[in-house]
Amino acid sequence: IYPWGNKWNSSYVPVVNKERTMRPPDDVDAHPDGASPFGVMDLAGNVYQWTNEFVDEHTRAAIIRGGNYYQPQGSHWYEPQSHNLHTHTKYLLMAPSIDRSKGIGFRCVVDTVQH
């Protein structure tokens, strides 16, 4: 399952970047066909979305969803893609402070007012 339906369509997400240097993410409205039925843009393929955090006595990780356009080749340090809305991956957080990544973001959301 993807934001737009049950079949993967690469034209609904940013072009994959396999280069050594990470380019900026695409504009939020650059792929309107990839929107959810509710009109939410970029739920898959632009930047991972930090949705939760995992902590135990040894590890701290961000739970990320949605996949990322940045897929450097030859590096095992990057997470597998999780474009499907039923999947996620963990981004290991190395420091007790906030870690940074140009490929991870978050959304600010509010409930709509019911009239």
Accessible surface in RSA format (square Angstrom, percent):
REM  Atomic radii and reference values for relative SASA: ProtOr
REM  Chains: A
REM  Algorithm: Lee & Richards
REM  Probe-radius: 1.40
REM  Slices: 20
REM RES _ NUM      All-atoms   Total-Side   Main-Chain    Non-polar    All polar
REM                ABS   REL    ABS   REL    ABS   REL    ABS   REL    ABS   REL
RES ILE A   1    87.34  49.7  75.80  56.5  11.54  27.8  75.80  54.6  11.54  31.3
RES TYR A   2    40.34  18.8  36.47  20.7   3.87  10.1   5.85   4.4  34.49  42.5
RES PRO A   3     6.05   4.4   0.12   0.1   5.93  21.6   2.08   1.7   3.97  24.7
RES TRP A   4    49.12  19.7  16.08   7.8  33.04  77.6  19.45  10.4  29.67  48.1
RES GLY A   5    30.74  37.9   0.00   N/A  30.74  37.9  29.94  82.2   0.80   1.8
RES ASN A   6   120.89  83.4  93.98  90.8  26.90  64.8  30.95  74.5  89.93  86.9
RES LYS A   7   169.50  82.7 162.65  99.8   6.85  16.3 108.54  97.7  60.96  64.9
RES TRP A   8    92.05  36.9  75.34  36.5  16.71  39.2  61.72  32.9  30.33  49.2
RES ASN A   9    53.85  37.1  49.23  47.6   4.62  11.1  10.88  26.2  42.97  41.5
RES SER A  10    77.40  65.4  66.94  89.3  10.46  24.1  31.11  66.2  46.29  64.9
RES SER A  11    82.98  70.1  55.19  73.7  27.79  64.0  55.04 117.2  27.95  39.2
RES TYR A  12    56.02  26.2  51.48  29.3   4.55  11.8  11.95   9.0  44.07  54.3
RES VAL A  13    10.51   6.9   6.74   6.1   3.77   9.1   7.15   6.2   3.36   9.1
RES PRO A  14     3.14   2.3   0.20   0.2   2.94  10.7   0.20   0.2   2.94  18.3
RES VAL A  15   120.36  79.2 112.86 102.2   7.50  18.1 119.29 103.6   1.07   2.9
RES VAL A  16    62.36  41.0  46.04  41.7  16.32  39.3  46.04  40.0  16.32  44.3
RES ASN A  17     8.95   6.2   5.26   5.1   3.69   8.9   4.49  10.8   4.46   4.3
RES LYS A  18   115.76  56.5  99.88  61.3  15.88  37.8  46.52  41.9  69.24  73.7
RES GLU A  19   120.53  69.2 117.41  88.8   3.13   7.4  42.29  81.8  78.24  63.9
RES ARG A  20   225.20  94.6 199.92 101.9  25.28  60.2  78.91 107.8 146.30  88.7
RES THR A  21   105.21  74.8  96.09  97.4   9.12  21.7  68.79  92.4  36.42  55.1
RES MET A  22    27.21  14.1  18.34  12.1   8.87  21.1   7.78   6.6  19.43  25.7
RES ARG A  23    79.36  33.3  73.04  37.2   6.32  15.0  59.08  80.7  20.27  12.3
RES PRO A  24   106.78  77.8  96.86  88.3   9.92  36.1 102.35  84.5   4.43  27.5
RES PRO A  25    61.32  44.7  46.65  42.5  14.66  53.3  47.01  38.8  14.30  88.9
RES ASP A  26    39.73  27.8  28.13  28.0  11.60  27.4   9.70  22.8  30.03  29.9
RES ASP A  27   106.58  74.7  96.82  96.4   9.76  23.1  19.97  47.0  86.62  86.4
RES VAL A  28    95.33  62.7  91.52  82.9   3.81   9.2  91.52  79.5   3.81  10.3
RES ASP A  29   100.24  70.2  88.56  88.2  11.67  27.6  28.71  67.6  71.53  71.3
RES ALA A  30    50.88  46.8  20.20  31.2  30.67  69.8  30.85  43.4  20.03  53.1
RES HIS A  31    31.19  17.0  25.53  17.7   5.66  14.5  25.01  25.8   6.17   7.2
RES PRO A  32    83.75  61.0  73.49  67.0  10.26  37.3  73.64  60.8  10.10  62.8
RES ASP A  33   100.27  70.2  85.77  85.4  14.51  34.3  14.14  33.3  86.13  85.9
RES GLY A  34     4.84   6.0   0.00   N/A   4.84   6.0   2.42   6.6   2.43   5.4
RES ALA A  35    20.90  19.2  12.64  19.5   8.26  18.8  12.64  17.8   8.26  21.9
RES SER A  36    12.86  10.9   6.70   8.9   6.16  14.2   6.37  13.6   6.50   9.1
RES PRO A  37   119.52  87.1  74.14  67.6  45.37 164.9  88.06  72.7  31.45 195.5
RES PHE A  38   184.85  92.5 149.57  92.6  35.28  91.8 157.63  95.6  27.22  77.9
RES GLY A  39    48.19  59.4   0.00   N/A  48.19  59.4  29.72  81.5  18.48  41.4
RES VAL A  40    54.75  36.0  49.56  44.9   5.19  12.5  54.72  47.5   0.04   0.1
RES MET A  41    46.30  24.0  43.36  28.7   2.94   7.0  43.28  36.8   3.03   4.0
RES ASP A  42    18.83  13.2   9.53   9.5   9.30  22.0  10.02  23.6   8.81   8.8
RES LEU A  43    40.26  22.4  36.99  26.5   3.27   8.2  37.42  26.3   2.83   7.6
RES ALA A  44     4.47   4.1   0.00   0.0   4.47  10.2   0.50   0.7   3.96  10.5
RES GLY A  45     1.42   1.7   0.00   N/A   1.42   1.7   0.71   1.9   0.71   1.6
RES ASN A  46     7.25   5.0   7.18   6.9   0.07   0.2   0.22   0.5   7.03   6.8
RES VAL A  47    32.45  21.4  31.25  28.3   1.20   2.9  31.25  27.2   1.20   3.3
RES TYR A  48     4.94   2.3   4.94   2.8   0.00   0.0   4.83   3.6   0.12   0.1
RES GLN A  49    21.85  12.2  21.85  16.0   0.00   0.0   9.41  20.0  12.44   9.4
RES TRP A  50    70.83  28.4  56.96  27.6  13.86  32.5  47.13  25.1  23.70  38.4
RES THR A  51    72.13  51.3  36.20  36.7  35.92  85.6  42.35  56.9  29.78  45.0
RES ASN A  52    95.31  65.7  87.52  84.6   7.78  18.7  13.86  33.4  81.45  78.7
RES GLU A  53    70.25  40.3  49.43  37.4  20.82  49.6  18.84  36.4  51.41  42.0
RES PHE A  54    73.99  37.0  70.25  43.5   3.74   9.7  73.99  44.9   0.00   0.0
RES VAL A  55    96.87  63.7  68.79  62.3  28.08  67.7  68.79  59.8  28.08  76.1
RES ASP A  56    61.46  43.0  41.04  40.8  20.42  48.3  27.57  64.9  33.88  33.8
RES GLU A  57   149.80  86.0 107.02  81.0  42.78 101.8  59.82 115.7  89.98  73.5
RES HIS A  58   158.16  86.4 118.14  82.1  40.02 102.4  87.36  90.0  70.80  82.4
RES THR A  59    47.28  33.6  39.33  39.9   7.95  18.9  23.10  31.0  24.17  36.5
RES ARG A  60    52.06  21.9  48.98  25.0   3.08   7.3  33.89  46.3  18.16  11.0
RES ALA A  61     1.57   1.4   1.57   2.4   0.00   0.0   1.57   2.2   0.00   0.0
RES ALA A  62     0.00   0.0   0.00   0.0   0.00   0.0   0.00   0.0   0.00   0.0
RES ILE A  63    24.14  13.7  24.14  18.0   0.00   0.0  24.14  17.4   0.00   0.0
RES ILE A  64     0.00   0.0   0.00   0.0   0.00   0.0   0.00   0.0   0.00   0.0
RES ARG A  65    84.12  35.3  84.06  42.9   0.06   0.1  26.38  36.0  57.75  35.0
RES GLY A  66     1.93   2.4   0.00   N/A   1.93   2.4   1.14   3.1   0.79   1.8
RES GLY A  67     0.00   0.0   0.00   N/A   0.00   0.0   0.00   0.0   0.00   0.0
RES ASN A  68     7.60   5.2   7.40   7.1   0.20   0.5   0.72   1.7   6.88   6.6
RES TYR A  69     2.73   1.3   0.47   0.3   2.26   5.9   2.55   1.9   0.18   0.2
RES TYR A  70    21.53  10.1  17.15   9.8   4.38  11.4   8.35   6.3  13.18  16.2
RES GLN A  71    41.31  23.1  37.43  27.4   3.88   9.2  13.89  29.6  27.42  20.8
RES PRO A  72    22.06  16.1  11.86  10.8  10.21  37.1  11.92   9.8  10.14  63.0
RES GLN A  73   114.41  64.0  87.08  63.6  27.34  65.1  44.13  93.9  70.28  53.3
RES GLY A  74    92.48 114.0   0.00   N/A  92.48 114.0  46.19 126.8  46.29 103.7
RES SER A  75    41.69  35.2  21.03  28.1  20.66  47.6  21.04  44.8  20.66  28.9
RES HIS A  76   154.30  84.3 122.83  85.4  31.47  80.5 101.19 104.3  53.11  61.8
RES TRP A  77   198.77  79.8 175.44  84.9  23.32  54.8 157.65  84.1  41.12  66.7
RES TYR A  78   106.13  49.6  90.13  51.3  16.00  41.6  55.02  41.3  51.11  63.0
RES GLU A  79    31.89  18.3  19.08  14.4  12.82  30.5  10.21  19.7  21.69  17.7
RES PRO A  80   102.23  74.5  89.49  81.6  12.74  46.3 101.83  84.1   0.40   2.5
RES GLN A  81    62.03  34.7  32.84  24.0  29.18  69.5  27.72  59.0  34.31  26.0
RES SER A  82     5.04   4.3   2.89   3.9   2.16   5.0   5.04  10.7   0.00   0.0
RES HIS A  83    30.93  16.9  27.94  19.4   2.98   7.6  14.47  14.9  16.45  19.1
RES ASN A  84    42.53  29.3  40.47  39.1   2.06   5.0  10.52  25.3  32.01  30.9
RES LEU A  85    64.68  36.0  51.48  36.8  13.19  33.2  52.69  37.0  11.99  32.3
RES HIS A  86   137.44  75.1 108.49  75.4  28.95  74.0  82.62  85.1  54.82  63.8
RES THR A  87    59.55  42.4  56.20  57.0   3.35   8.0  58.78  79.0   0.77   1.2
RES HIS A  88    91.16  49.8  70.04  48.7  21.11  54.0  44.79  46.2  46.37  54.0
RES THR A  89    16.96  12.1  11.74  11.9   5.22  12.5   7.36   9.9   9.60  14.5
RES LYS A  90   105.31  51.4  88.47  54.3  16.84  40.1  50.78  45.7  54.53  58.1
RES TYR A  91    50.73  23.7  49.96  28.4   0.77   2.0  27.43  20.6  23.30  28.7
RES LEU A  92    98.35  54.8  86.26  61.7  12.10  30.4  86.52  60.8  11.83  31.8
RES LEU A  93     9.66   5.4   0.03   0.0   9.63  24.2   0.03   0.0   9.63  25.9
RES MET A  94   152.20  78.8 116.77  77.3  35.43  84.4 113.77  96.7  38.44  50.9
RES ALA A  95    39.72  36.5  34.79  53.7   4.94  11.2  38.23  53.8   1.49   4.0
RES PRO A  96   137.48 100.2 105.04  95.8  32.44 117.9 112.52  92.9  24.96 155.1
RES SER A  97    71.33  60.3  59.62  79.6  11.71  27.0  54.14 115.3  17.19  24.1
RES ILE A  98   133.10  75.7 116.20  86.6  16.90  40.7 116.20  83.7  16.90  45.9
RES ASP A  99    32.53  22.8  19.16  19.1  13.38  31.6   7.32  17.2  25.21  25.1
RES ARG A 100   220.10  92.4 192.01  97.9  28.09  66.9  72.76  99.4 147.34  89.3
RES SER A 101    44.95  38.0  18.44  24.6  26.50  61.1  13.44  28.6  31.51  44.1
RES LYS A 102   144.57  70.5 122.70  75.3  21.87  52.1  94.96  85.5  49.61  52.8
RES GLY A 103     2.07   2.6   0.00   N/A   2.07   2.6   2.01   5.5   0.06   0.1
RES ILE A 104    28.46  16.2   9.51   7.1  18.95  45.7   9.62   6.9  18.84  51.1
RES GLY A 105    21.75  26.8   0.00   N/A  21.75  26.8  21.75  59.7   0.00   0.0
RES PHE A 106   153.26  76.7 126.65  78.4  26.61  69.3 127.35  77.2  25.91  74.2
RES ARG A 107    92.38  38.8  65.07  33.2  27.31  65.0  37.46  51.2  54.92  33.3
RES CYS A 108   118.09  89.3  83.05  92.6  35.04  82.3  42.57 107.8  75.52  81.4
RES VAL A 109   122.59  80.7  93.77  84.9  28.83  69.5  99.45  86.4  23.14  62.8
RES VAL A 110   138.34  91.0 112.42 101.8  25.91  62.4 119.95 104.2  18.38  49.9
RES ASP A 111   139.13  97.5 116.79 116.2  22.34  52.8  34.99  82.3 104.14 103.9
RES THR A 112   108.76  77.4  90.33  91.6  18.42  43.9  80.32 107.9  28.44  43.0
RES VAL A 113   116.14  76.4  94.81  85.8  21.32  51.4  99.76  86.7  16.38  44.4
RES GLN A 114   157.70  88.2 131.47  96.1  26.23  62.4  59.81 127.3  97.89  74.2
RES HIS A 115   211.48 115.6 132.81  92.3  78.67 201.3 123.23 127.0  88.25 102.7
END  Absolute sums over single chains surface
CHAIN  1 A     8302.1       6541.3       1760.8       4930.9       3371.2
END  Absolute sums over all chains
TOTAL          8302.1       6541.3       1760.8       4930.9       3371.2
